[in-house]
Amino acid sequence: KYFGSYVQDSIWYWASAGKSLTAFLVGQAQEEGLFDIQDKTSDYLGAGWTSAPPAKEALITLWHQLTMTSGLDDTFTPTPTEPDPNTCTDPACLNYLADAGTRWAYHTGAYRLLQNVIAAAGNTTINQFTKTRVLDPTGMKGLWLNDVMYGRARDMARFGLLMHAGGVWDGD
């Protein structure tokens, strides 16, 4: 059942549910041998992807981003140009607070950069990687726009079915 003006083909953003899709794509990329989640993030995004001192930035791995234990500061003061700094992926917003792996914090910006890692490792875009690994095989539709996945409720349901099946769709 759909409510209000929302209908079967309405497009909506996945919000934080997109993190589950990102995590799945990270697993897919690792399975394909594009990277290992223990790799340093700097190996894919280059040095200076944060404002952390170089030695501290070098401690951050893909695993730390996945587990939200990057050590980057998640406490920000909104500004006119960055009303939700927790989602910011600019190095100026990614400041050192603690060594990677020593604290947990819900930090969307650092997590979203995993999409850039996937794209760099796969030598493609996050939209193309998602299309060929998840959307096309499952019949889903969707699009990443500004690091957020957009799709229909039925696309999200298909992703839920994929997860329920342990990541297997039609035997693959």
N, C-alpha and C positions, 0 to 999 in steps of 0.2 A: 504494500500500500504506500502510495506517495502522498505527501502532505502539502498543503498550501499550493503554491504555483509550481512546485517541484513535480516533474513528470518523469516517465521512464528514461527519456533521452536527455534529461538535464545534466549539465556538466557541473561538477563540484570539485573543490580541491581536497586532497587527501589529508592535508594538515600533517600532524605527527605520524599518522599511519604510513606516510611516505617513508619514514625511517625503516619500517619493516621491509618495504620494497627495496630500499637502498641496501639493507643488510643482505637480502637475498641476492642482489646483484653482486655484492662484494664476494659472497660465497661462490657464485657462478664464475666470477673472474678468477678466484683462487683455484677453483676446480679446473679451469682451462689453463692454469699455469701462468697467468698474466702477472701474478704477484703472490706473495705470502703475507698473511695478515700480521706477521711479526716484522715485516719490512718497515723501515722508517718512512714516514709520510714525506719527508724532504726528498726522498729518492724519486718521487713522482711529481711533487709540486715545486721542487727546487728550494734552495735556501731562502729564507726571508718570507715564507708564507705566513709567518706570525710576526709579532713584535717582540717575541721572547728572545733572550740572549741566545746566540747560536748554539752554545753547548746544551742549553735547556730544550730548545726546539728539536735538536737532534735526538732527544730521548723519546719523542712522541712517535708511536707506531700506529699502523692502521688499526691494530687491536685496541689501542687506547681510544681512538676516535669511536670505534664501534661500541665500546663499553662506557663511553663518556667519562673516561679517566685521563683525559689529555693534560690535566693540570692547568689548562688555560682558564683565565678569569671569566666567570659567567655572570658576574655582578656588574651591571652597567647602569649609567644614568642616561635616560633617553635624551636625544638632542633633536632639534628641528629637522636635521638631515637624516637622522637614524632613530626613528620613533621606537623601534624594537631592536635594540642593539644585540640582544641574545641571538638573533638570526643573522647578524652581520658576518660576512666571510672575508672582509678586507683585513689585511694584516694589522691595521691600526686598532681593530676591535679584538684582536686575538692576543691578549696580553698574558704574560707569565704570572702565575699565582703560586703554583707548587709543582714539584717534579711530577712528570707523567707517572700514572699508576698509584699515586699516593692519596688521591681524593676523587670522589665521584661528584659530578654536577651535571644537571640537565642543560646541555649547551648545544643548541641547535646549529649555530654557525659552524663550529668545528666539525660537527657530524655531517653537515651538508657538503663539506669539502670532500667527503668520500666519493661523491659523484664525479668530481674533477679527477680524482685518483683513478677511478674506473675508466674514464674517458682517456686519460693520458696513457694508462697501461694498455688499453685496447686500441689505441691509435684511432679513435672514433669520437663521436659525441655521446653524451649520456642518453639522449633520445634514441640514437641509432642502436646503441648497445641494448637498451631496454626493449626496443622493438624486436630485434632479432632473437633475444634470449627469452623474453617473457611474453610480450604482447602478441606477436605473430603465432607462436606455438599454442597459446591458450585461447586465441580469438578475442583477446582484450583490445581495447582502444585506450589511448591516453597520451599525455604529453607532459614532459617536464617544462615548466615555465618559471624562471627565476628560482630554481632549485626546489620547486613544489610540483608534485604530480597532480594533474587534473584528469578526471575521467568520470564515467557514469557509475551509478550505484552497482549496476550489474558487472562492471569491470572490477570493482572492488570485491564483489562476491566471488568472481572467478579467481581472483588472487587468493581469497580466503580458502577456496576449494583446493587450489594448488598447495597452499601451506598445510591444509588438513591431510593431503595426500603425501606429505613428506617431500614436497618439491617435485613430484612426478606427475606428468601430464601425458596422457596417451602413451604410457610406457616409457617416456623419455624424461 
